[in-house]
Amino acid sequence: MKLKPLPLPRHRESLYTRIAGHGAKKPVASPGHDVIPVENREGTDSRRGASGMLAWGARTDIGLVRSHNEDSFLVQAPVFAVCDGMGGHAAGEVASSIAVETIAANAPLHADDVLLGAAVEAANAKVIEGAKTGKGKPGMGCTASCILVEKNKVAIAHVGDSRIYLLHAGALVRLTHDHSYVEELVDAGEITADEARVHPSRSIITRALGNDPDMYADHFTLEVATGDRIIICSDGLSSMVEDSEIEDIAVSCVDPQTAADNLVSAALAGGGHDNVTVVVVDVLDDGSSEARRTYRRRWLFGGLLAIVVLPALVTGSMALYVRNSWYLGNNNGTVGIYSGVNQSVFGVHLGHLVDTSSVQVSDLPAAIQQSLKKGVAVDSEQAALDTVESYRDQIDTDKTDAAITADKAKAKSDSDQGASDSSQSAGATASGGE
């Protein structure tokens, strides 16, 4: 989880200490160290591993000048961190060790940068507490740069001048802002980034763990994609190797452990004036492939569900419609009441006789007789009974009207016949008198 402490001091000045050392020589590659193998060096340590979505490699090295290593690193997927200690022997390494242990214990379960920042701030409190209780020495402190990778999200929390880089599509981008005196000079436009690397006051940091109880961590969340590479490093790398060379090395290495080893080697070849620690994390799967698989599975399941369920829904809806439908039809010459519809599907008739009546279809008007052949839809069984009764009333009315009309016609015929008979009798009488 963390680097085993190794013997060797590194002191950093306070921002309020007099800035001295102007005119110090620019670090150059040590003679004979243009290419330095890191595998079997004394004072080096490494960790590598992989999960389904991430692969990582880490290496720390004592460097070529220091006598012990004050750096610590954390590889506890999906949480990774580098802490660069300061305060000298039995202080800097203690501070960085406390920091990585506290970050590991307090890191969130998901890519929440606020909670990750809170873990770094908890580490600050622990480092301060350690100095007060004699675990380490007063004035000890460290930087902290950490990430938590979750699918296509990376939460970042950062304090000090250790750095986090992102290699995306072959281009290297620095994600963190150094909390250092020279970075303030760069921000003010007084020096360039390249000049900051070799500036005599480059070791002065303006924010670190271990000094201020109210210290806060920078924190933010970014999106990453499959194929991205994240580099976390102490300033033992960034002060020895230009960003352009870091990019070239990161691009050229296939796996993260090789990248970490080659970056440490480059720092040693550049002078190795400080401890150097590099953690490289590769994003193997940002979750998009699983999302696509999930989408395809849902689409396939939805399609199969539609194939199975849709016909069932149609059939069920049709059955419900048929069950709640009523109509009147011709039942062998009388009006019958039917449940369903007067149609057939695949030879199956969708209506059945529920009740009969004495109403003769032949007694109804021709238009109604024709409608009964097709089926006269009604809203309910009661509506069907009411309609049959209306047919019966209509027939009775028609028959009554017909009888009255017939009676009137007969009465008129009888009246006309009587008048005719009277006229003939009067004519006969008149003929006899003559």
Residue, then its C-alpha position, 0 to 999 in steps of 0.5 A: m500500500k505504501l512505500k517502505p521508508l528508506p533512509l534519506p533527507r530532504h528539507r524544504e524551506s518555508l515560504y517565509t524563509r529568506i530565499a537564497g541560493h540564486g545562481a545555483k547550477k542547473p541540474v544536469a545528467s550525471p556522468g555515466h547515468d544517461v541510461i540507468p536501470v532501476e530494477n535492481r537498485e538499492g533503495t527502490d521499490s515497485r508495485r504493479g497490478a491490474s483489475g478488470m478496468l484498470a492496470w497500474g505500475a509504480r516505482t519509487d527510488i532514493g535518487l542519486v543524491r539523497s541518503h534516504n527516501e521521504d516519498s510514499f505511494l499508495v496503490q489501492a485500486p481504485v485509489f492511487a496517491v503519491c506523497d512527498g515528505m519533508g522535514g529530514h530524516a525520521a520526519g519526511e518519510v513519517a509524514s508521507s507514510i501517515a498521509v497515505e495510510t490516512i488517505a487509504a482509510n478515508a477514501p470514498l467508495h466512489a469518484d467523489d472529489v469532495l470526499l477525496g479532498a476530505a480524506v487528504e484534509a484528514a491526513n493533514a490533521k493526522v500528520i499534525e497530530g503525529a508531530k505533536t505526539g512524537k510520531g516523527k518530528p515537529g515541522m514534518g510535512c508532505t505533499a499529497s496528490c491522489i486520484l480515485v478512478e471509477k469507470n469514466k470518472v476520475a476524482i482528484a485531490h491535490v496539495g503541494d507540488s507533486r503532480i498529476y498528468l493525463l495522457h489522452a490520445g497521445a497528448l500529455v496534460r498537467l491536471t494539477h497546479d503546483h502550490s509553490y513559490v515558482e508556480e506563483l512566479v509562472d502565474a505572474g508571468e515573471i518566469t517560464a515553466d522551463e525556468a521554474r524547473v531549475h529555479p533556485s527557489r523551486s523547493i519552496i512550497t506554499r501549501a502542504l500537509g502538516n503545517d496549517p490545521d485549516m489547510y484545504a485540498d484542491h479537488f475536482t472530477l474529470e472524465v477519462a476514456t479507455g486508453d487514457r493513462i494517468i501519471i502521479c509523480s513527486d517533483g523528483l520527476s518533474s524537476m528533472v524531466e521536462d513535460s515533453e520528455i515525460e510525454d514521449i516516454a509515456v507514449s512509447c511504453v506499452d504497460p504502466q510498470t514499464a512507463a513508471d520504470n522508464l520515467v524514474s530512469a529518466a529522472l535519474a539520468g537527469g541528475g537524480h537530485d531528489n527522491v523520485t516516485v511515479v505511479v502510472v494508471d491505465v484505464l483499460d475500460d471506462g465502462s462504455s463497453e459494458a454500457r453498450r453490452t447492457y444496452r444490447r442486452r436490454w434491446l434484445f430482451g425488449g425485442l424478445l419481450a415485444i415478440v412474446v408480450l405484444p401478441a399476448l397484449v393484443t390477444g388479451s385486449m381483444a378478448l377483453y373487448v369481445r368479453n365486454s361487447w354485446y350485439l343483437g342478431n337473427n336467431n333462426g327468425t327471431v331476435g337473439i341477444y349475443s355476447g361478443v362480436n359477430q365476427s370470426v378469427f381463424g374459423v372461430h366465431l367470436g360471439h355466442l347466444v346468451d338469450t332469445s326473444s319472441v320478436q319475429v325478425s320478419d315483423l321488423p322493418a326491412a332496414i332493421q332486418q338487414s342490420l340484424k344479419k350483420g349484428v346490431a352492436v349495443d353497449s351492454e346486456q341491458a341495452a340489448l334487452d331494452t332494444v328487443e323491447s323497443y322492437r316489440d313495442q314497434i311491432d305492436t304499434d305497427k300492428t295496432d296502426a295497421a289494424i286501425t287503418a284496416d278498420k277505417a278502410k272497412a268502415k269507409s268501404d261499408s259506408d260507401q256500399g250503403a250509400s250505393d245501395s240507397s241510391q240504387s233503391a231510390g232509382a228503382t222506386a222512381s222507375g216504378g211510379e212512372 
